[in-house]
Amino acid sequence: MDISGLYKIFLEHPTVTTDSRECPEGSIFFALKGASFNGNAFAGKALEQGCAYAVVDEKEVAETGDSRYIVVDDCLSALQQLANYHRRKLGTRIVGVTGTNGKTTTKELLAAVLGEKYNVLYTEGNFNNHIGVPKTLLRLKPEHEMAVIEMGANHPGEIKTLVNIVEPDYGLITNVGKAHLAGFGSFEGVIRTKGELYDYLRDHGGKVFINSGDPILSEIAGSLVRIKYGISDVADAEVNGEVTVCDPYLNFRWRHEDGPWHNVSTHIIGSYNIMNMLAAACVGLYFEVKPEQVDHALATYVPKNNRSELEVTAHNSLIIDAYNANPTSMNAALTNFRDMKADNKMAILGDMGELGAVSNEEHQKVVDFLKDSGLDEVWLVGKEFGKTVCPFRKFNDVEEVKQAIAAHRPEGRCILIKGSNSMHLYQLPKLL
């Protein structure tokens, strides 16, 4: 079946699923394949569970004569083509967001600010890959006036694939840092891949929202039309701002060009988040969200999913940033923690994943920074930190940390918890 025919069916059944365990009544099941699964084997179950149709790419699955099977050449390609076709039909204005650090927080802040004026669809959680992005686009409805779509990558060419599905009108790269180096091959590979968003916009007359103080982004943006934001001492930014206090929540002020200052008290930890806040203000103002609405959205946003969260338990104050970690984000979190006014500081840090050949070097840099950070106690979790030369307490995995907490729980501490998601440090807050 061609995409136009599949789209007619989608309009009658506008919910898609790729999980045979989650089959809303009347939905369309796409039988995707992975390294350890084949969705074609579960297509029949999906129909039994309530799906109206099952899209498969193995003809023998559909030889039962059941007209509810739709045979295509490749299910993933069909899902992506359907999403792009739907996006073109609706013509919704889309802001594409990517970057090494802060893209999920920035996406949510953009959605919050734009949501003050528009009906906005945005990426849920971190569904920002070759499957999550098309599924997000297929949630677009005619009533959506704008969309904010997050795009992630850990290998060259992935952003190019995603932007060709999304076809964004505007783009925002939060930053380019050292992450997924094992997949990208080098820092230069990260720059090239993130820059694929700019490449698409350059070829299609799009515009970018850009941190004017970031030399890498400024260079790769080239001739693109830019709407700029940055720290106040950075010249030539439409929106500029500065941190006023961060103890522990970020308070900052911003203004549009030479206009009046707006003071905002947030519910987010980390002075590094000011760039995400300024980006959201910049996007909002460009789309004519009123300044007071921008203030309201930024002040009321509450982070979730273990990103820059503060949690006060019966025993400790926790700064939870355990969703992801790479050298850039780790340095930002530790610098902020070092500068924060608090007594009895402690850090529980997990390995930074996917760093390839530079893993040893980058983990050693972290512990060298920690030696002079003034923290009272440091626990390091994982095999990569285990290879470092340092005086800190080391654990092989999160299970060993749990045992240590059970034996002697730290109390009266301000504790930073940060590491790659694969380290499972998000399991610790309930124990502390």
Secondary structure, 3 states (H helix, E strand, C coil): CCHHHHHHHHHHCCCEECCCCCCCCCCEEECCECCCCEHHHHHHHHHHCCCCEEEECCHHHHCCCCCCEEECCCHHHHHHHHHHHHHHHHCCEEEEEECCCCHHHHHHHHHHHHCCCCCEEECCCCCCCCCHHHHHHCCCCCCCCEEEEECCCCCCCHHHHHHHHHCCCEEEECCCCCCCHHHHCCHHHHHHHHCHHHHHHHHCCCEEEEECCCHHHHHHHCCCEEEEEEECCCCCCCEEEEEEEECCEEEEEEEECCCCCEEEEEEEECHHHHHHHHHHHHHHHHCCCCHHHHHHHHHHCCCCCCCCEEEECCCCEEEEECCCCCHHHHHHHHHHHHHCCCCCEEEEEECCCCCHHHHHHHHHHHHHHHHCCCCCEEEEECHHHHCCCCCCEEECCHHHHHHHHHHCCCCCCEEEEECCHHHCHHHCHHHC
